[in-house]
């Protein structure tokens, strides 16, 4: 990929697409590598190679950003991370990229689903739950979000010690020579703790957001029944083929959401009531033997909603 950040080209974009599915990688990953299984001289980038068969009416996208450890657990004091490298800016970039693409392709009204691995889930949670103020496009994107799948995203509640412990596990995934101590990591975890609290409040306020959580051992969201994936934190988002249990669970969850949305739309159309609007009639003589409808002009909200049968007379 020429540019590893942002959305890049869609992985799948059929003309009949009705929903956007957006993948967000976690710590140390990129748009493709974190979702790619390698072995036996083969590679499978499953959001592109497998998922279109399960979700043929979706546009599939993958968002990339600089996912270094210090962007999630920033330093404080004289060596703090520059503002442009914080998780807030990754969340902003995610929404700006999606808003730009959806406006350019005239798909701003399309429902959207996020699939997130590890700390990428907190980038998404932060984007969804923070205050958007006068940013109507950002608020609109939140409104159009119908579901989120979390793969190994840590939700540790309000305990600084637990978040510091999570940071140590994260360091073990990406480094074998870390020197951070627990007290330091407690302070550096403050932002993630705040995102965790804000997102839980967001979920309580939203009764129309589907949430799927798949875990290896991560702490879970209250009220969400997680599904286990038999793999470590890195391997839980890489699938050799469509027969892997983890892939089947995730793809079935996504395809079910798409199917449910289609049913809702069809039900809405079937139950839609149409009206015929008739204009004023100005006629001051008597009407005798009228066996039809006397009107000035008519307009219907339904296709072919106004039909004239038999003879008609214009005055």
N, C-alpha and C positions, 0 to 999 in steps of 0.2 A: 504494500500500500504506500502510495507516494507520500501521503500525509497521515501520520498515525493518530492525529488528534481530530476531534469533531466527528461528524457522522460518515463522511466519505460517501461513496456510491451505495445505493441500496443493495442488499444482498439478494433480495427477491422483490419484484415490483410488477405484479400482473395488472392488466388493465381492469380486472374485476375486483381489485383490492378494496376492502371495506374497513379494515382495521390496521393500525400500525402496531407492530411489535418491536420494541427497542431493547437491545442488550446493552448492559453496562458492566464492564469488567471491574475487578477489585484491585487490591494492592499488587503492584509490580507487574500487572498484566497490560495487554493492549487489545485493540478491537478484535483481533483474530486469534492470537496465540493462546489466550486463556481458555478459549472455547474449542480448541483443536486437539483431537486425539492423534497420536503418532505411534506407529508400530508396524512391524512386518513390512517395512518399506512403503507404508501407506500413510495418508493423512486424511482426517475427516473433520472439516470445519462444520459442525452439525447445524448451526443456524442457517447455513447456506446449502449444505449438501443433503440434509435430512428433513429439516422442519417444513420446507415448502410442500412436501407430500402430505403432511399432517394438517397443515393450515394453508390451503391453496388460495384463500381469498384475503390474505394479509400481505401488507408491505413489511419486509423485515429489514431492520436497520441495526447497526452496531456503533456505539459511541465510544470514542477513545479520548483519554486525557492523561496527564502526567501523574501517575499513581505512586509516587514515592512515599516512603514511610512518614517522613516529616510533614507531608501535606495533610495527613490525618492526625498525627500527634506532633504538632508544631512546637518548636523551641520557644522559650520565653526569655526575656532579658535582652542583653545586648546582641545576642546571636539569633534573634527571632527570624522566622521565615518571612520573606516579602509577601505583601498582601495578595499579589496575583497568584500565589501558589497555595492558597488555602482551599479547604473543602467548599466554602461558600462560593468561590469563583468557579470551581468545577460544576457546582449545581447551576450557577448562572449560565455557564457555557452550554450545559446540557439543554436547558430550556431555550436559550437563544438559537441554538442550532436547529432544534425541532420547530420552533416558531417560524424561523426563516424558511426552512424546507416546506413546511405545510402551507405557508402563505404563497410561496413560489409555485407550488403544484396545485394550489386551490383545493387543499384537503384539510383546512383548518377545523372543519366540523367532524372530522373522522375520529372515532374512539381510539384510545391508545392503551397499550399494555406494556409494562416494563418487566424485564427479566434481569435480575441483578445477582452478581456473585460477590460474596465477602463484603468488604467495606464499600464496594460500589453501591450496595443497597442503601448505605447511609448517605451517599451522594444523591440518590434518588429520593430518599425519605426527606432529606433537607430541602430539596427543590419543591416537593409537594406540600410540605407542612409550614414553610416559613411565610411570613406576611408579604404579599405581593403589592399592597398599596394601590397606586394608580396604574400599575402594570396590568392592563386589561387582557393583553395577550397571554401573559403568564397565568393569570387567574383562569382564563379560558382553557388553557392546557390542563390545569388541575381538574377542572370540571369535566373535561373529556376523558380523563384517566379512569378506566373501568376496572383495572386489576394490576397487581404487582406480584411477581414471583421472586422470592428471596432464596438464594442458595448459599447457606452458610453465613448469612449476615448476622453479626453479633448484636443482640439486644440485651444489654447487661443491667438495665434499670438505672437507678440513681446512686449506685455504690461506686465511689472512686476507686476503692481497692479492687473491685471486680474488673473495672475498665483497665486499670493498670495491669492486672493479670492477663487480660485479653491482649494488651499491647505487647507483653512479653511473649505470648504465643505467636503473635504476628511477626515479631522479630525473629523467632525461631524459624518461621517459614521462609524468611528472606535473607537471613544473615546468621552466621555461626560465631560471630565475634562481637556481639553487641555488649555495651558497657552500661546501659541505662539502669538506674536503680528504681525501686518501686515508688519512692516519694516523688521523684522527677516525673515518672510516667503518670502518676495520679493527676498532677497539674496539667500535663500535656493531653490528658484524656477529657478535659472539661468540655470541649466543644462537642465531642461525640456524645457525651452524657446529655447535653442540652438537646441535641438532635433527637436522641432516643425519647426523651420526655415529650418533646413537641410533636413527634410523629404519633405517639400513643394517644395524645389528645386529639390529633387530627383524625385518627381512625375512629375514635368514639363519636366525633362530630359527623363523620361521613358514613351513612348507612348503605351506600350503594357502591362501595369499593370492595372488589373481590381481592382476597389476599391468600396466596399460597406460599407455604414456608417449607423448605427442604433443608435438613440439617445433617451434619455429621456428629457434632457435639455442641454446637453453639447455643447460647441462651436464646430463648424464644419469646415472641411477642405474647403478652397476656391475651387469653381468649382465642388464640389461633392454635389449631391442632396440627402440629408439624408432621411431615413424613420424613422417614430416615432414608438416606442414600448410603449404601455400603461402599464408601470410598473415603480417602482422606480429604482434607480441605482443598487441596489443589486439584485432585483427581475427580472431585464430585461434579465438575461441570464439563468433563470431557467424555465423549461417548464413542465407542468403537463402531457401533451400528445401531439400527433402530430396534434391535432386540434387547439392548441393555435396559435393565429395570428402571434406572434413573431416567433415561430418555423417555421411556414409555410413560412414566408417571408425569413428567413435565409436559410432554407434548399432548397427552390426553387432557391435562388440566387446561392448557391453552386452547385446544380445539373445542373443548366443552364451553369455554367462555365465548368463543366465536359463535358456536351453535346457539347458545342461549341468547346472544344478542340478536341473531337472525330471527329467532322465534319471537322475541319482543317486538322487533320491527314489523314482522308480518302480522302479529296480533294487533299492533297499533294501526296498521293500514286497514285491516279487516273491520276494526271497530270505529274507524273514522266516520263521522257523520258529514254529509254534504248538504249544502244549502243552495236554494235557488233564490236569487234576488230579483224582484220585479220593480220596475220604475213606476213613477206616478202616472196615472191616467187622467187626463183632463177631457171629460166628455159630458156635456150638459143636456143631452137629449135622453129620452128613455131608451132602455135596452130591452127588446122583446125577443122571446124564444131563444135566449142564449143557451147553448149546449156545450160551451167550451170555456176558455179563459180569456178574459178581456184584460189587456195589459199594454203598457207603453213599450218597455224594453226589458229583457231578462238576461241575467248572468248566473252561471252555475260554477261552484268550486270543483265539480267533478268533470272528468272528461266525458264529452257527449251528454252532459247533464241536462241540456235543454234540447228537446226534439219537438218538431211540429208534425203531427200526423193529421191526415185529412186535409181539408182546404183551409187556407188562411187568407185574411183580407187585410190589406194595409190601408190606413186612412191618412 
